[in-house]
Every structure is written in C-alpha cells, then in structure tokens.
Amino acid sequence: MPPARGRGRGPRNARHPHQQLRKNPPSPRLTVRLPSLSLPWPTWILVDNHPVPIYAKTESDGGRRVTGKIVAKEGLEFGIGFRDERGGEEECVAVDVVVDGVVSKADREIFRPWSKDVSERSYTWRGRRSATGSIRHFLFRPLSLTDDADLACSSERVVKSIGTIQLRVCRIKITGELEGDEGEFVDEEPPVLHEMSKKARVSHQAGLGPSLPHIPSSRSSFEWIDPPETPFVVFEFRYLSRTLLELEGIALPPSPSRPPPPPAAPSARAESKKPPPPSLEQKPRRSSTSSAGTPPPRSSAKPASKDARRGSSSAAVAAQLLPSPPPPRKAARGRSDSLEIVDPPPVSVRVRGAASTSTSGSGSASQAKERERLEKLERENREMREELERLRRGRLEEMSSAAGGTAKKQRREVEEAEAEKRMREKGKGKAREVVEELVLGDSDSD
C-alpha cells in the first residue's frame, strides 16, 4: 500500500485561519469519551460557534463506536472538534471527518501524542477545503428533494448517511514530512434526494457556505496501522430537529423562559404623593382683600353649606395636585404615546412630559428586544409546524400507497374472476350451439 498523506498536527505546522485552539475545553457533559478503552479523546459539536449538548450517548462494538444526537437549526454553521489528550510514545492517529457520507481526504488531520502543547493537539473542522485554495463552511440546511430519478442521488450509502457526522480515527506510523497542500479534494455539492427514498427520521442535511480564503500547511506521509475501511474508533453524531428528538422520546431542556418586564415608569398617582412644585403650592390668603387693603363687599347671596364648601375646596385641591388620571398599563412600560393628560396646568404638563420622554428610550429598547424574541419564537414554532405537517404528509403518502397497492390487487383479482366467468359462459354458449346444430341435422335427415 503506498504511503498516505495527511496534514500534521504539531509545533512545526502552520495554523489554519478556521482552526480553533481551545485552551478552555468544553464541559465534560458536552463531550464523548471512551472510558471502556481508557482513550482520552473528547469530541464536541459547535453550532453557531457554541458547543451544544449531546443526547442519547451510546457505545457499541466494545466501545469502539460512540454515537450521540444533537439539535440541528436551519441556516446555522457547525463544526466538529477533536482533542488528543494522550501522552508518551503512543501511536499517532489520523482523523477523517465524514459529513452525510462524504469524506474529503484533503481534510484529514494527524495528531501526535508526544506534543507537549495540548492546544496543538486540538482541532475543529469547520468546513471542506477545495482545490481552488479556499474553504467552505458547514451549515445546516433543509432537505433537497426531487421527483426526477435522473437528478436524485443514486448512491444508497450516501442516502443512508444523510443526517450523520462521523469522525473516523485510525492509528498510523509517520514516515516523513511533505511540503504543499496537495490532497484528494471533494468539490461536489450536497446530494439531492428522491422524494420516495428519503428517510422518515431525517429533517436536515449538511450544506456548504461561500468560499473563504485558506492558508495551506505542511503535510506528512504515513503508513496505516488500522485500515481506513475498519477504523480504530468511530464517533458518530446524528443531527435532527428539536421536534424529531422530542418525538423519539428524548427529554430536552425547556425553551428559555420569558424575561421579566422592564421597570414601570412612575404613574400619575405616585407623582401626586410627591410635594407639588412651587408654582402649585397654595398661596397665602391675600386674595381675600383688595389691592387697596379694604375687604371686598359682601355678597347678598346665601352662603353655601358647610358640606358644599368642603367639597368644593377638596375638588380644587385635587384638581391642582392630580392634574390627570393614572395612565393605562401600556404607559407604565414606557410608551409615551398612550399617556393621556386631562386639563393639566402648564407647569405640570412640562414636568410630566419630561418624565415620559426620559423613559421612552429604555421602553423602546426593551420593546425591540421583546419583539425580536417573539419573532424568534414564532419562527421556531413555524418550523415545528412545518416539520409536523411534512411528517403527516409522508405518513399519509405511505398509507395511501399501501392502500393503493391493496386496492389494485383486489381490482386485478375481480377482473380475473370476471374474465374467467365470461370465458365459461362463452364456452357454454358455443357448446349449446353445437348441440342445436346436431339436433337440427338429425331432424333434417329424418
């Protein structure tokens, strides 16, 4: 077998612009390890540059195959991380990333356990390199479906691998160092599935973003200890929508709770408890005398009663201290346009208008955040409804196809029975005609 090639991981190699050196590793609950084999190879998945939880972790094949499930979100980029925490003189490993059954040997990475710098033994695959010297990032996209058999993907292996991400780890022996960035590139677009061949438990597939610049690095030649057809360890992640994970019985954490409302603006009733401004304070009873100091003439009208005087004075004080009723609930959240003021004094209007203006900025910012959060929730709900509707249509198509096959079979059996009956009746008619001809012939001879 000719020596293979791969990009080396070590102090002598140049770093890629899309490489992520994780000095602070992700939380252990977000990683997959192999305790049965005592291999410290944590892996993780990044979605929108953040590690995501891995659900339903299982081990098989004696711990050499580890699987898990993650939530896929349409339109977001994702990456696959791997770190070699071994030490000493152990074998080097070559790791291939396989997305939806497509492997690009040009993206193969080599990890050397004897490197003392842990960050140099950590790598994150964020996309697929192309022969033009660029890289295209991975992202989640909806399924590409067609009813044309000529355009649909005919590879059964690729169709079965849609919705999966794999890291295949093989032990190797390095034989030398190479220069350049040569490799077997894969420039093909994501496959298109036939509507009749899609899997019921798949909601997304991996796509590729626009091309970005890429810096080549040195490569190494090596010999396989574990053939790539039978890797030493396989990490596999299935990505599905949140709806499908819940349908599979996986308990997901609840959606983020609604944030508390912003602090309410001071109401008119609260402002009335404050001491009135100087312009609203009651003046001394100098108005009871004229400007010349003589008392005004007494009115001949009958003085009002004590209760009437008390009511009129209290109404006047209330009109001065409470120039407007309490604002509606919307005004308490900073909306100055819904604040109604009924016949206030000029000074009070200016004070209340300033207070409303000071709170309008914070209210508009909180409203923008609330509107953005509501739009996000509506978008997620719409995606869930579309997913459920797609599953329902798929189930109805399967049921209708099965029912159509049964009905077609029954129709064919009925048609065969009717044809056989017609043949029998036709045969009986011919036999009757022959007998009649014989009888008529005998009578003529007599």
Phi and psi in degrees as a GROMACS rama.xvg file:
@    title "Ramachandran Plot"
@    xaxis  label "Phi"
@    yaxis  label "Psi"
@TYPE xy
-63.3146  152.902  PRO-2
-63.8134  140.19  PRO-3
-88.7724  171.177  ALA-4
-128.604  151.301  ARG-5
-166.514  158.379  GLY-6
-77.9776  130.607  ARG-7
-83.2757  154.757  GLY-8
-116.434  115.671  ARG-9
177.123  175.716  GLY-10
-63.425  -22.7837  PRO-11
-82.9253  -9.60984  ARG-12
-95.025  144.897  ASN-13
-73.8753  150.516  ALA-14
-89.7638  149.561  ARG-15
-86.2934  152.137  HIS-16
-66.1952  -26.3484  PRO-17
-93.4241  4.92827  HIS-18
-77.6312  140.658  GLN-19
-115.953  116.847  GLN-20
-95.1014  109.595  LEU-21
-94.3673  95.951  ARG-22
-69.8967  -34.072  LYS-23
-104.887  102.444  ASN-24
-65.8336  158.126  PRO-25
-65.7561  165.345  PRO-26
-60.8278  144.644  SER-27
-58.1146  -26.0459  PRO-28
-73.06  -11.4368  ARG-29
-101.555  5.28701  LEU-30
-115.81  162.865  THR-31
-118.766  124.672  VAL-32
-121.221  172.077  ARG-33
-120.172  79.4135  LEU-34
-66.9835  -28.6762  PRO-35
-67.8122  -29.792  SER-36
-102.413  -1.08025  LEU-37
55.578  43.2132  SER-38
-109.041  109.81  LEU-39
-79.619  76.4418  PRO-40
-120.782  76.996  TRP-41
-70.7555  143.208  PRO-42
-129.73  159.526  THR-43
-156.296  164.149  TRP-44
-119.996  131.745  ILE-45
-106.216  130.226  LEU-46
-123.146  120.767  VAL-47
57.9525  38.1883  ASP-48
66.9397  24.2008  ASN-49
-131.999  135.638  HIS-50
-66.1147  140.139  PRO-51
-114.548  154.355  VAL-52
-65.8075  148.581  PRO-53
-112.518  123.626  ILE-54
-106.679  160.171  TYR-55
52.384  52.5854  ALA-56
-72.6125  131.656  LYS-57
-138.155  156.381  THR-58
-125.543  143.834  GLU-59
-147.486  174.411  SER-60
55.7265  45.6479  ASP-61
67.4648  26.8187  GLY-62
86.4118  4.10514  GLY-63
-90.1824  -2.99175  ARG-64
-133.421  118.527  ARG-65
-118.803  130.664  VAL-66
-124.992  156.412  THR-67
-160.65  171.464  GLY-68
-129.907  143.706  LYS-69
-132.078  165.42  ILE-70
-91.5317  127.841  VAL-71
-98.7561  137.979  ALA-72
-124.369  123.815  LYS-73
-61.0395  133.865  GLU-74
87.4786  -6.58635  GLY-75
-95.1751  144.011  LEU-76
-77.9424  153.795  GLU-77
-139.846  160.263  PHE-78
-142.046  162.02  GLY-79
-122.196  121.863  ILE-80
-106.163  149.307  GLY-81
-147.63  140.986  PHE-82
-138.892  134.913  ARG-83
-101.171  108.78  ASP-84
-101.427  16.239  GLU-85
-76.4558  171.742  ARG-86
-148.698  170.288  GLY-87
88.5303  -158.241  GLY-88
-98.8468  45.4463  GLU-89
-83.1697  170.141  GLU-90
-68.1332  148.216  GLU-91
-74.9948  159.819  CYS-92
-129.26  146.299  VAL-93
-110.775  132.158  ALA-94
-120.095  125.382  VAL-95
-107.457  138.82  ASP-96
-102.155  130.899  VAL-97
-123.664  115.457  VAL-98
-114.38  119.339  VAL-99
55.3585  37.9911  ASP-100
80.3793  0.656016  GLY-101
-104.885  123.328  VAL-102
-114.367  134.567  VAL-103
-113.106  109.916  SER-104
-65.9048  -20.9817  LYS-105
-69.1186  -17.6806  ALA-106
-96.9035  10.6624  ASP-107
-68.0135  138.291  ARG-108
-119.633  144.177  GLU-109
-113.127  133.485  ILE-110
-118.945  129.663  PHE-111
-105.586  118.3  ARG-112
-70.6406  -18.7757  PRO-113
-83.1689  -3.99395  TRP-114
-69.9338  128.484  SER-115
-77.8621  -22.7523  LYS-116
-84.3692  109.702  ASP-117
-64.0611  -35.9572  VAL-118
-64.1454  -26.8524  SER-119
-76.2893  -10.3903  GLU-120
-105.547  18.331  ARG-121
-120.882  139.568  SER-122
-148.807  148.328  TYR-123
-128.347  119.03  THR-124
-81.1371  118.107  TRP-125
-111.03  -6.99027  ARG-126
-175.074  -168.678  GLY-127
-118.274  127.976  ARG-128
-78.6193  149.853  ARG-129
-119.136  167.539  SER-130
-71.0219  -13.6516  ALA-131
-83.7719  5.76642  THR-132
80.1609  29.2212  GLY-133
-131.365  176.089  SER-134
-135.39  143.926  ILE-135
-119.94  122.872  ARG-136
-73.1551  149.689  HIS-137
-75.1084  145.97  PHE-138
-153.531  156.491  LEU-139
-84.997  136.009  PHE-140
-141.056  159.88  ARG-141
-68.4296  163.337  PRO-142
-64.4359  137.919  LEU-143
-94.2938  111.459  SER-144
-117.754  151.47  LEU-145
-150.877  155.674  THR-146
-103.696  5.8464  ASP-147
-93.1055  117.593  ASP-148
-66.5759  -26.514  ALA-149
-73.1074  -30.1865  ASP-150
-88.8072  -20.4825  LEU-151
-75.5047  152.894  ALA-152
-68.599  131.526  CYS-153
-100.688  -3.23533  SER-154
-81.7469  115.732  SER-155
-66.2914  -33.0226  GLU-156
-64.6699  -42.0135  ARG-157
-68.7566  -41.0079  VAL-158
-62.2105  -41.2427  VAL-159
-70.1574  -22.0511  LYS-160
-91.828  -2.81617  SER-161
-61.9871  133.126  ILE-162
91.2771  12.8333  GLY-163
-127.32  149.858  THR-164
-128.143  127.645  ILE-165
-124.979  147.113  GLN-166
-120.182  115.792  LEU-167
-103.512  118.864  ARG-168
-107.031  124.559  VAL-169
-127.911  139.572  CYS-170
-79.3762  141.603  ARG-171
-138.978  171.052  ILE-172
-127.613  115.394  LYS-173
-74.0473  134.99  ILE-174
-113.173  -15.9801  THR-175
178.039  176.875  GLY-176
-115.29  145.486  GLU-177
-124.579  160.13  LEU-178
-109.328  156.035  GLU-179
96.608  -178.241  GLY-180
-129.95  42.2022  ASP-181
-78.5449  152.699  GLU-182
176.082  174.541  GLY-183
-89.8409  102.95  GLU-184
-87.0841  154.462  PHE-185
-123.846  107.803  VAL-186
-104.686  7.14655  ASP-187
-74.5559  153.373  GLU-188
-78.5927  162.969  GLU-189
-57.228  147.049  PRO-190
-69.4206  157.098  PRO-191
-108.019  129.304  VAL-192
-97.7688  149.285  LEU-193
-78.8456  144.732  HIS-194
-61.8145  -29.2584  GLU-195
-84.8177  -14.1984  MET-196
-105.56  -0.197415  SER-197
-68.939  150.673  LYS-198
-87.2643  143.755  LYS-199
-69.8016  -27.2757  ALA-200
-100.294  37.6254  ARG-201
-130.17  131.174  VAL-202
-116.858  -24.9179  SER-203
-137.209  171.08  HIS-204
-142.093  164.984  GLN-205
-85.4248  137.655  ALA-206
-121.013  -179.64  GLY-207
-125.447  136.455  LEU-208
-83.3699  -169.128  GLY-209
-68.9536  161.168  PRO-210
-73.8159  137.152  SER-211
-125.778  154.72  LEU-212
-61.3955  149.927  PRO-213
-138.626  137.191  HIS-214
-100.92  120.437  ILE-215
-69.7462  159.138  PRO-216
-134.749  171.725  SER-217
-70.4254  159.205  SER-218
-129.952  166.432  ARG-219
-127.438  147.252  SER-220
-98.8719  144.909  SER-221
-153.548  170.209  PHE-222
-117.179  143.348  GLU-223
-77.3854  133.543  TRP-224
-94.0472  -43.7704  ILE-225
-106.375  120.51  ASP-226
-58.6497  146.793  PRO-227
-63.9918  -21.228  PRO-228
-71.4923  -28.5178  GLU-229
-126.984  77.812  THR-230
-64.4838  160.154  PRO-231
-69.0766  -43.4697  PHE-232
-141.778  144.471  VAL-233
-128.117  124.159  VAL-234
-102.825  126.147  PHE-235
-128.493  132.083  GLU-236
-121.655  129.499  PHE-237
-99.9347  128.694  ARG-238
-109.818  128.93  TYR-239
-138.59  166.421  LEU-240
-72.6329  161.545  SER-241
-61.0495  -35.1842  ARG-242
-63.0417  -45.7569  THR-243
-66.7185  -37.9654  LEU-244
-62.9752  -39.6544  LEU-245
-68.5959  -35.3539  GLU-246
-66.3102  -28.4855  LEU-247
-80.6249  2.32922  GLU-248
85.4769  16.1637  GLY-249
-88.0074  123.736  ILE-250
-78.4912  111.796  ALA-251
-99.084  152.065  LEU-252
-64.416  151.144  PRO-253
-64.9123  159.082  PRO-254
-64.3189  156.179  SER-255
-55.4905  134.217  PRO-256
-68.5513  158.599  SER-257
-69.2169  130.265  ARG-258
-65.8403  152.813  PRO-259
-64.3874  149.512  PRO-260
-66.3423  154.959  PRO-261
-66.46  158.601  PRO-262
-60.4382  138.754  PRO-263
-74.6656  147.455  ALA-264
-74.3132  150.747  ALA-265
-62.1946  132.62  PRO-266
-84.2196  170.664  SER-267
-66.9297  -32.7309  ALA-268
-66.9678  -38.4879  ARG-269
-68.0294  -37.082  ALA-270
-67.5863  -27.6752  GLU-271
-69.0068  -22.8148  SER-272
-75.2538  -16.9135  LYS-273
-76.7847  154.648  LYS-274
-62.6051  138.602  PRO-275
-66.1993  155.477  PRO-276
-65.0524  164.944  PRO-277
-56.2968  -33.8346  PRO-278
-70.0743  -18.615  SER-279
-99.7176  -7.60709  LEU-280
-67.995  147.444  GLU-281
-70.6944  133.612  GLN-282
-84.0604  159.485  LYS-283
-59.0928  158.483  PRO-284
-77.8793  56.6101  ARG-285
-83.2707  -16.8447  ARG-286
-73.8207  -9.48281  SER-287
-75.1666  -13.368  SER-288
-115.976  158.765  THR-289
-80.5896  175.121  SER-290
-66.0283  -23.8625  SER-291
-86.3826  -2.69032  ALA-292
90.3618  -3.67487  GLY-293
-90.1889  142.579  THR-294
-67.5048  149.555  PRO-295
-70.5271  157.288  PRO-296
-66.4138  145.165  PRO-297
-72.9897  144.339  ARG-298
-82.5956  144.399  SER-299
-80.6099  -7.67027  SER-300
-72.73  154.585  ALA-301
-70.9837  130.449  LYS-302
-62.7006  151.141  PRO-303
-71.8728  161.12  ALA-304
-70.6393  167.779  SER-305
-64.8474  -41.4467  LYS-306
-65.942  -38.4142  ASP-307
-66.097  -41.7548  ALA-308
-62.7633  -40.9772  ARG-309
-63.4439  -41.6942  ARG-310
-66.4848  -40.8199  GLY-311
-67.9449  -39.3314  SER-312
-67.3593  -41.7647  SER-313
-65.264  -36.6896  SER-314
-65.3024  -38.311  ALA-315
-66.6717  -42.9465  ALA-316
-63.2163  -42.7981  VAL-317
-63.5444  -36.5473  ALA-318
-65.9957  -31.906  ALA-319
-79.7396  -41.5075  GLN-320
-82.6  -30.3733  LEU-321
-117.996  80.9174  LEU-322
-71.619  -16.1315  PRO-323
-149.174  152.771  SER-324
-70.4634  166.192  PRO-325
-59.2172  139.584  PRO-326
-69.2095  158.651  PRO-327
-65.4165  172.377  PRO-328
-61.3919  -33.9295  ARG-329
-65.7573  -34.062  LYS-330
-66.7559  -26.3606  ALA-331
-68.8126  -17.162  ALA-332
-94.73  11.4678  ARG-333
101.695  8.96821  GLY-334
-89.8345  103.147  ARG-335
-74.5686  -18.0576  SER-336
-73.3995  -22.3141  ASP-337
-96.0515  5.4106  SER-338
-85.2123  118.293  LEU-339
-104.803  134.87  GLU-340
-122.613  126.611  ILE-341
-107.155  111.019  VAL-342
47.038  58.6826  ASP-343
-86.7427  158.246  PRO-344
-65.9458  157.047  PRO-345
-57.7712  -42.8597  PRO-346
-64.7927  -42.7307  VAL-347
-63.7469  -35.6777  SER-348
-62.8887  -43.4752  VAL-349
-65.554  -40.9717  ARG-350
-64.7755  -46.2116  VAL-351
-67.7142  -36.8461  ARG-352
-64.2803  -37.9593  GLY-353
-65.8897  -41.4584  ALA-354
-63.6544  -40.4841  ALA-355
-66.1781  -38.5758  SER-356
-66.3002  -36.1427  THR-357
-66.5981  -27.9298  SER-358
-94.6246  -8.33804  THR-359
-69.52  -32.1902  SER-360
-64.4243  -49.1287  GLY-361
-65.364  -35.8581  SER-362
-65.0138  -42.9038  GLY-363
-64.8942  -37.4488  SER-364
-64.7527  -44.0428  ALA-365
-66.019  -36.8027  SER-366
-65.216  -37.8486  GLN-367
-63.7874  -42.6666  ALA-368
-63.9775  -42.6098  LYS-369
-63.8065  -41.5485  GLU-370
-65.4173  -40.071  ARG-371
-63.4924  -40.923  GLU-372
-66.6905  -40.7517  ARG-373
-64.493  -39.7954  LEU-374
-62.743  -38.5921  GLU-375
-64.1648  -43.7301  LYS-376
-63.7043  -40.8865  LEU-377
-63.7745  -38.9478  GLU-378
-64.6609  -42.8445  ARG-379
-64.426  -41.3295  GLU-380
-63.1578  -39.1484  ASN-381
-64.1282  -40.9051  ARG-382
-62.8732  -40.7052  GLU-383
-64.1403  -41.855  MET-384
-64.6386  -41.4132  ARG-385
-63.2089  -39.0935  GLU-386
-65.467  -44.5845  GLU-387
-63.6425  -39.2474  LEU-388
-65.525  -38.4732  GLU-389
-65.3121  -41.3961  ARG-390
-64.3713  -39.9596  LEU-391
-64.2  -43.0284  ARG-392
-63.6383  -40.1255  ARG-393
-61.5121  -41.5701  GLY-394
-65.4459  -40.8222  ARG-395
-64.7194  -37.8562  LEU-396
-64.3532  -42.0496  GLU-397
-63.4619  -43.5082  GLU-398
-66.1286  -40.0486  MET-399
-68.093  -38.0328  SER-400
-64.8752  -41.0155  SER-401
-65.9676  -43.0687  ALA-402
-66.0745  -37.5618  ALA-403
-63.85  -39.2205  GLY-404
-63.812  -41.7302  GLY-405
-65.3454  -43.4195  THR-406
-64.2438  -38.9347  ALA-407
-63.6107  -41.4047  LYS-408
-63.3998  -43.4865  LYS-409
-63.856  -41.7624  GLN-410
-60.4927  -41.2164  ARG-411
-64.1143  -39.9582  ARG-412
-65.276  -41.0776  GLU-413
-63.6316  -43.0563  VAL-414
-63.2164  -40.3393  GLU-415
-63.8578  -40.779  GLU-416
-64.8085  -41.3488  ALA-417
-65.4358  -40.2048  GLU-418
-63.1505  -42.3163  ALA-419
-63.269  -39.3749  GLU-420
-64.2154  -42.9228  LYS-421
-62.8895  -38.3903  ARG-422
-63.9453  -42.0533  MET-423
-64.0787  -44.46  ARG-424
-63.1523  -38.8327  GLU-425
-64.9033  -39.8312  LYS-426
-65.3567  -41.0285  GLY-427
-62.8382  -39.6768  LYS-428
-63.0065  -41.6727  GLY-429
-65.8093  -40.1401  LYS-430
-63.462  -39.024  ALA-431
-64.296  -40.722  ARG-432
-63.5141  -40.2863  GLU-433
-64.2942  -42.2825  VAL-434
-63.3393  -43.7154  VAL-435
-62.0076  -40.6072  GLU-436
-62.7299  -39.8672  GLU-437
-65.3798  -42.2315  LEU-438
-64.1632  -43.2311  VAL-439
-64.7125  -37.1392  LEU-440
-64.5233  -41.3124  GLY-441
-65.4955  -39.7729  ASP-442
-66.9821  -36.1143  SER-443
-67.0462  -38.1204  ASP-444
-67.4899  -34.7813  SER-445
